[in-house]
Amino acid sequence: MNSITLRELARLILCIAICQSAGVIGSVFTASSVTTWYPTLVKPWFAPPGLIISAVWIAIFALMGLSLFLIWRKGISSRNVKIALGVFAAQLLVNMLWSYAFFGLQSPLVAVIVIVVLWLLILQNIIRFWSISKDAALLLVPYILWVSFAAFLNYTIWRLNT
């Protein structure tokens, strides 16, 4: 078993903090609409309560941070790692953009488009990470599964409210 150095522990904490920060930034757009606009929407029977959604996202952002750390641990000098990290950064940005589209703009339709882009970026991220660290790629599987569910939920909310 590989031991982790103090420097690596600091990197791990930073990676998790970066990913959790994306959640915090996304919640800025969510905060006002979740108590005003969102309750007025017709939602399907399978829409989970907000506390479940928050808990799942916290766990997923932690897994994303661990995944990012495993890639960073491989070294950032290779072209493959740089591209993979670029895809990671892009999907993290689009993740935050979804919160803005759905809750900030209050547009389930725009959010459907954004979440499709997000799903494709996560898939690309998993593929890119796989060639560098299979463990890092596998840590992103819950993320793509959750976003798949969220995409279906988003689509259903859009259809029920048009």
Backbone as a ProteinNet text record, in pm:
[ID]
protein_1_A
[PRIMARY]
MNSITLRELARLILCIAICQSAGVIGSVFTASSVTTWYPTLVKPWFAPPGLIISAVWIAIFALMGLSLFLIWRKGISSRNVKIALGVFAAQLLVNMLWSYAFFGLQSPLVAVIVIVVLWLLILQNIIRFWSISKDAALLLVPYILWVSFAAFLNYTIWRLNT
[TERTIARY]
84.1	0	89	55.2	131.9	91.7	190.9	159	145.3	73.2	50.3	136.5	206	290.5	205.3	262.2	192.4	158.8	251.5	228	110.9	107.6	-2.2	-135	-133	-254.3	-307.7	-216.8	-257.4	-318.7	-260.5	-315.3	-453.1	-467.5	-597.6	-703.5	-670.9	-765.7	-798.3	-697.3	-720.4	-812.9	-789	-872.6	-1017.4	-1037.7	-1174.3	-1236.5	-1158.5	-1208.9	-1248.2	-1169.6	-1202.5	-1338.3	-1357.2	-1482.8	-1600.6	-1580.3	-1688.3	-1722.2	-1621.8	-1645.7	-1738.9	-1727.2	-1819.3	-1963	-1980.9	-2113.2	-2162.7	-2073.2	-2110.1	-2147.9	-2068.7	-2099.8	-2234.1	-2257	-2386	-2501.3	-2478.6	-2586.4	-2623.7	-2534.6	-2566.9	-2686.4	-2688.7	-2800.2	-2924.4	-2903.8	-3012.7	-3085.8	-3012.1	-3063.6	-3195.6	-3203.3	-3326.2	-3440.7	-3411	-3517.2	-3572.6	-3494.1	-3538	-3654.6	-3669.2	-3780.9	-3892.2	-3866.8	-3968.8	-4021	-3936.8	-3978.3	-3992.1	-3893	-3891.8	-4016.6	-4064.5	-4185.1	-4309.9	-4310.2	-4427.6	-4431	-4320.7	-4313.7	-4385.1	-4442.3	-4495	-4375	-4363.4	-4249.6	-4299.9	-4221	-4262.5	-4254.4	-4317.4	-4321	-4182.6	-4087.1	-3954.7	-3856.7	-3904.5	-3816.9	-3777.4	-3647.6	-3605.3	-3614.5	-3627.3	-3628.4	-3491.4	-3493.2	-3371.9	-3257.2	-3286.8	-3180.5	-3108.4	-3181.6	-3119.5	-3030	-3081.8	-3004.7	-2874.7	-2884.5	-2764.8	-2664.1	-2711.3	-2621.1	-2550.6	-2624.9	-2564.3	-2457.9	-2487.9	-2389.9	-2263.6	-2279.3	-2160.8	-2072.3	-2134.4	-2058	-1993	-2067.1	-2013.7	-1898.3	-1911.7	-1801.3	-1678	-1696.2	-1582	-1514.9	-1594.8	-1539.5	-1467.4	-1523.5	-1458.7	-1323.7	-1319.7	-1194.7	-1089	-1130.2	-1037.6	-989.3	-1079.4	-1043.8	-941.8	-968.3	-876.5	-739.2	-738	-612.7	-533.4	-599.5	-529.8	-464.7	-530.3	-471.9	-354.3	-371.2	-264.7	-142.8	-168.3	-60.8	25.6	-31.3	43.7	142.4	125.1	212.3	137.1	164.5	88.9	171.4	282.1	367.5	328.5	260	228	109.4	109.4	2.9	-132.4	-136.5	-262	-322.7	-238.2	-286.7	-339	-266.4	-310.3	-446.2	-464.2	-592.6	-702.4	-673.6	-771.8	-811.6	-713.4	-743.8	-824.6	-798.7	-879.1	-1023.5	-1044.8	-1181.4	-1247.3	-1170.7	-1223.6	-1268.8	-1184.7	-1218.5	-1342.2	-1352.2	-1467.8	-1597	-1594	-1716.6	-1753.4	-1654.4	-1683.3	-1749.9	-1701.2	-1761.1	-1904	-1925.5	-2059.8	-2153.1	-2099.7	-2179.5	-2237.6	-2154	-2201.4	-2298.2	-2271.7	-2358.6	-2499	-2509.9	-2643.1	-2725.9	-2665.5	-2738.6	-2787.3	-2702.5	-2741.7	-2857.6	-2847.8	-2952.4	-3086.1	-3083.2	-3208.3	-3265.4	-3186.5	-3237.2	-3218.6	-3104.2	-3079.4	-3167.6	-3167.8	-3253	-3395.8	-3413.8	-3543.5	-3593	-3501.5	-3531.1	-3495.8	-3592.3	-3566.2	-3521.8	-3570.5	-3531.3	-3382.7	-3336.5	-3194	-3111.1	-3161	-3090.2	-3079.4	-3181.7	-3174.9	-3057.7	-3044.5	-2935.4	-2800.6	-2790.1	-2665.2	-2631.3	-2730.4	-2701.3	-2660.5	-2708.6	-2661.9	-2513.3	-2475.1	-2333.4	-2252.7	-2305.3	-2236.9	-2217	-2319.8	-2311.3	-2201.6	-2199.1	-2096.8	-1956.1	-1941.5	-1810.9	-1768.5	-1863.1	-1829.4	-1785.9	-1856.6	-1817.8	-1677.1	-1650.6	-1517	-1412.5	-1450.3	-1360.4	-1327.1	-1427.6	-1405.4	-1312.3	-1336.6	-1252.8	-1108.6	-1089.9	-954.7	-884.5	-957.7	-898.2	-863.6	-944.2	-923.3	-782.6	-735	-601.5	-488.7	-520.1	-420.1	-430.6	-553.1	-578.7	-720	-728.8	-860	-938.4	-868.1	-934.9	-997.6	-923.9	-976.3	-1099.2	-1095.1	-1210.1	-1330.4	-1307.9	-1418.4	-1483.3	-1405.7	-1462.2	-1562.1	-1558.2	-1651.2	-1779.4	-1784.9	-1904.5	-2029.3	-2023	-2143	-2189.1	-2094.2	-2124.5	-2205.2	-2160.3	-2234	-2369.9	-2376.8	-2506.1	-2603.2	-2554.4	-2639.6	-2682.5	-2589.9	-2624.5	-2721.9	-2712.2	-2810.2	-2949.8	-2958	-3086	-3132.2	-3040.6	-3075.1	-3121.6	-3061.2	-3101.9	-3244.9	-3275.9	-3412.6	-3511	-3473.9	-3558.5	-3577.9	-3469.8	-3474.8	-3566.6	-3548.5	-3631.8	-3778.9	-3804.9	-3942.9	-4006.8	-3931.7	-3983.4	-4013.4	-3925.4	-3949.7	-4079	-4096.5	-4215.9	-4342.3	-4337.4	-4454.7	-4494.6	-4403.8	-4430.8	-4438.2	-4454.7	-4469.6	-4608.5
-118.1	0	125	217.8	342.6	432.6	488.6	584.4	722.1	806.9	941	1038.6	1125.2	1224	1342.6	1426.7	1547	1636.5	1644.5	1725.3	1668	1535.7	1472.8	1490.7	1484.3	1507.1	1648	1744.5	1882.2	1890.4	1819.3	1817	1751.3	1642.4	1574.7	1668.4	1736	1831.5	1942.7	1992.1	2097.1	2047.5	1927.1	1871	1856.6	1807.8	1793.9	1931.6	2026.2	2162	2228.6	2207.5	2264	2211.1	2081.4	2020.6	2062.6	2064.1	2108.1	2255.3	2334.9	2476.4	2492	2400.5	2404.7	2386.7	2298.9	2280.1	2403.1	2467.1	2589.1	2699.7	2715.1	2816.8	2786.5	2660.3	2621.6	2650.5	2634.2	2656.7	2804.4	2892.5	3035.7	3061.8	2993.6	3009.7	2937.7	2831.3	2748	2811.4	2875	2920.1	2996.4	3096.4	3176.3	3104.5	3033	2968.1	2842.4	2778.6	2651.9	2671.9	2791.5	2818.2	2900.4	2953.4	3037.8	2975.5	2963.9	2916.5	2764.5	2691.5	2545.4	2478.6	2522.3	2458.1	2475.4	2574.6	2596.4	2502.7	2433.6	2344	2212.6	2156.7	2021	1928.4	1836.3	1744.1	1600.2	1510.8	1370.2	1305.5	1193.3	1120.9	1081.4	1067	1018.7	1131.3	1254.7	1367.6	1356.4	1342.8	1329	1461.5	1454.3	1579.4	1647.2	1775.9	1856.6	1806.2	1755.8	1707	1587.3	1501.2	1385.9	1435.9	1528.3	1582.5	1645.2	1724.4	1789	1685.8	1584.8	1482.6	1406	1371.6	1299.2	1385.5	1513.2	1600.8	1617	1628.8	1640.5	1517.5	1400	1275.5	1268.2	1305.3	1299.7	1398.1	1519.1	1615.3	1564.6	1493.7	1434.3	1327.5	1242.4	1140.4	1204.5	1311.1	1383.6	1438.2	1491.7	1544.5	1436.1	1320.3	1207.3	1163	1160.4	1124.6	1223.2	1350.7	1455.2	1438	1409.9	1388.7	1272.4	1162	1045.9	1078.8	1163.9	1205.3	1299.4	1395.5	1490.9	1415.4	1310.6	1230.3	1163.3	1140.3	1079	1177	1304.4	1407.4	1483.7	1611.9	1695.2	1736.7	1668	1707.9	1641.4	1528.6	1460.3	1526	1516.5	1575.1	1513.4	1380.3	1311.9	1363	1384.3	1433.6	1576	1659.1	1797.8	1802.8	1720.2	1715.8	1666.4	1560.8	1505.8	1609.1	1683.9	1787.6	1901.4	1930.2	2030.5	1987.6	1861.2	1808	1811.5	1775.8	1780.7	1922.3	2020	2159.8	2202.6	2159.9	2195.7	2139	2010.7	1951.9	2016.5	2055.5	2121.5	2256.8	2328.8	2457.6	2438.5	2340.3	2314.6	2266.6	2194.6	2153.2	2277.4	2377.6	2501.2	2575.4	2569.3	2634.6	2575.4	2445.2	2383.9	2448	2468.7	2531.8	2670.5	2741.7	2875	2864.9	2771.3	2756.8	2718.1	2617.3	2567.9	2665	2700.1	2781.1	2930.8	2972	3114.1	3171.3	3104.3	3148	3097	3001.5	2934.6	2878.7	2808.5	2753.8	2605.6	2518.4	2375.6	2336.6	2405.7	2373.8	2401.8	2520	2551.5	2453.8	2420.6	2327	2187.9	2145.3	2015.8	2017.1	2124.5	2135.9	2132.8	2207.4	2213.3	2076.5	2005.7	1877.6	1770.5	1781.3	1689.7	1714.3	1840.5	1875.4	1825	1845	1797.8	1646.4	1572.2	1426.2	1382.8	1447.2	1413.2	1444.6	1555.5	1590.7	1492.5	1448.6	1349.9	1219.4	1177.4	1055.4	1070.7	1183.9	1210	1209.7	1265.5	1269.3	1127.8	1043.3	904.5	833.7	852.2	789	837.8	968.6	1025.5	980	977.7	933.8	785.1	705	559.7	525	599	569	611.3	691.2	740.2	664.8	650	580.5	523.4	392.3	327.6	359.9	367.6	402.9	542.4	636.8	773.2	773.9	696.8	689.1	626.8	519.1	450	537.4	625.7	717.3	815.6	831.5	922.1	850.9	720.2	645.8	688	702.2	750.7	888.1	970.3	1103.5	1094.3	1013.4	1004.1	936.6	844	780.7	882.4	962.9	1063.9	1170.2	1212.5	1312.3	1252.3	1123.4	1057	1066.9	1037	1050.2	1195.7	1287.8	1430.2	1479.5	1428.1	1467.9	1422.8	1299.3	1249.4	1329.8	1360.2	1441.4	1580.2	1641.8	1774.4	1773.2	1674.3	1661.9	1646.1	1561.2	1536.6	1662.9	1737	1863.1	1960.5	1968.3	2056.6	2018	1888.3	1841	1862.7	1841.4	1857.9	2003.9	2094.9	2236.4	2318.5	2250.1	2324.4	2305.5
0	0	0	-85.6	-92.1	23.6	88.7	194.2	131.4	198.9	148	229.2	159.1	226.2	269.5	351.9	396.5	276.9	183.4	62.3	-19	-31.6	-104.8	-31.8	100.2	179.2	153.7	148.4	118.5	-21.4	-116.9	-253.5	-256.6	-182.2	-174.9	-119.3	-12.4	47.5	-50.9	-121.8	-221	-332.6	-382	-490.1	-445.7	-324.3	-272.8	-253	-202	-181	-312.4	-417.1	-549.2	-595.7	-584	-630.2	-542.5	-410.6	-321.9	-347.8	-384.3	-415.6	-535.4	-631	-745.8	-697.5	-600.7	-543	-470.3	-398.6	-326	-424.2	-529.6	-630.6	-696.8	-730.4	-787.9	-694.2	-564.5	-467.4	-455.2	-495.9	-495.7	-587	-701.9	-796	-746.5	-671.9	-624.7	-506.7	-418.4	-288.7	-296.3	-380.9	-383.5	-453.3	-559.2	-637.3	-572.6	-487.8	-430.4	-332.3	-278.8	-187.3	-251.5	-370.5	-434.2	-563.3	-661.5	-794	-800.8	-752.1	-763.9	-704	-586.4	-531.5	-618	-706.4	-791.3	-912.1	-938.2	-1053.8	-1026.6	-1130.7	-1123.1	-1136.7	-1041.2	-1040.7	-1046.8	-1103.8	-1109.5	-970.7	-957.7	-829.8	-779.9	-871.6	-833.2	-799.3	-795.2	-759.9	-612.6	-584.5	-443.6	-369.6	-237.1	-158.3	-163.1	-137.6	-145.2	-59.3	60.3	148.3	87.3	18.7	-48.1	-161.3	-240	-352	-300.4	-195	-138.3	-88.7	-16.8	37.7	-73.6	-178.9	-290.6	-357.8	-379.3	-444.1	-359.7	-229.6	-143.2	-157.9	-157.9	-173.9	-311.6	-415	-551.3	-569.1	-515.6	-526	-451.9	-340.7	-269.8	-356.2	-420.7	-510.5	-628.6	-680.6	-790.5	-745.5	-623.7	-571	-555.3	-506.9	-494.5	-632.2	-727.6	-864.9	-921.9	-903.2	-949.1	-884.2	-755.1	-683.6	-743.6	-773.7	-829.5	-964	-1041.4	-1169.9	-1145	-1057.1	-1023.9	-969.9	-893.3	-834.4	-941.4	-1059.5	-1169.3	-1231.3	-1200.1	-1258.7	-1365.2	-1375.2	-1469.2	-1590.2	-1612.6	-1724.2	-1856.7	-1850.5	-1976.5	-2046.6	-2176.6	-2259.1	-2224.8	-2205.6	-2173.5	-2043	-1943.2	-1814.2	-1829.5	-1902.2	-1922	-1992.2	-2094.4	-2165	-2071.2	-1995.6	-1901.4	-1796.6	-1747.1	-1648.8	-1711.1	-1837.8	-1908	-1922.5	-1953.9	-1964.4	-1826	-1723.1	-1587	-1552.6	-1581.9	-1553.3	-1631.4	-1756.6	-1839.6	-1782.1	-1741.4	-1687.6	-1554.7	-1476.2	-1348.5	-1372.9	-1472.4	-1509.1	-1559.8	-1644.8	-1698.9	-1587.7	-1491.1	-1375.2	-1306.2	-1283	-1220.3	-1311.8	-1440.7	-1538.2	-1535.9	-1511.1	-1503.8	-1392.8	-1276	-1165.1	-1204.6	-1275.6	-1323.2	-1423.2	-1517	-1618.8	-1555.9	-1469.1	-1411.8	-1309	-1209.4	-1098.6	-1120.4	-1175.1	-1196.9	-1306.1	-1421.3	-1532.2	-1519.5	-1428.8	-1410.9	-1543.9	-1611.7	-1743.3	-1750.7	-1722.5	-1737.1	-1877.9	-1981.3	-2118.4	-2141.3	-2104.2	-2119.8	-2036.3	-1918.1	-1830.6	-1893.4	-1968	-2037.6	-2136.2	-2209.3	-2306.4	-2234.3	-2126.1	-2050.5	-1991	-1939.4	-1874.8	-1976.4	-2098.8	-2203.9	-2231.1	-2239.9	-2258.7	-2139.1	-2018.8	-1898	-1903.1	-1938.2	-1944.3	-2042.2	-2158.7	-2258.5	-2209.1	-2137.4	-2081.7	-1972.2	-1889.8	-1786.4	-1852.1	-1955.5	-2027.6	-2084.2	-2147.1	-2201.3	-2089.5	-1974.5	-1859.3	-1810.9	-1802.3	-1760.2	-1858.9	-1985.9	-2089	-2076.6	-2062.2	-2051.3	-1923.6	-1812.4	-1686.4	-1690.6	-1759.6	-1765.9	-1813.5	-1913	-1967.4	-1872	-1773.3	-1678.1	-1544.7	-1496.8	-1369.6	-1373.2	-1377.1	-1378.5	-1251	-1138.3	-1012.7	-1021.7	-1077.4	-1092	-1181.8	-1288	-1379.2	-1309.8	-1235.9	-1168.2	-1060.5	-1000.3	-900.1	-961.8	-1093.6	-1162.1	-1207.5	-1193.9	-1236.2	-1157.5	-1024.8	-954.9	-1005.4	-1044.2	-1097	-1225.2	-1320	-1446.3	-1425.8	-1331.3	-1301.4	-1241	-1147.6	-1085.1	-1186.8	-1272.6	-1374.3	-1476.7	-1502.6	-1590.4	-1528.7	-1399	-1328.4	-1329.1	-1298.9	-1295.3	-1431.7	-1537.9	-1672.8	-1700.7	-1661.8	-1680.9	-1596.1	-1473.8	-1387.2	-1446.5	-1491.7	-1553.1	-1675.3	-1760.5	-1880.3	-1842	-1743.6	-1701.1	-1643.6	-1564.2	-1510.2	-1623	-1719.6	-1834.2	-1905.5	-1933.5	-2005.5	-1922.7	-1792.6	-1707.1	-1690.8	-1719	-1697.1	-1824.3	-1938.7	-2065.3	-2119.2
[MASK]
++++++++++++++++++++++++++++++++++++++++++++++++++++++++++++++++++++++++++++++++++++++++++++++++++++++++++++++++++++++++++++++++++++++++++++++++++++++++++++++++++

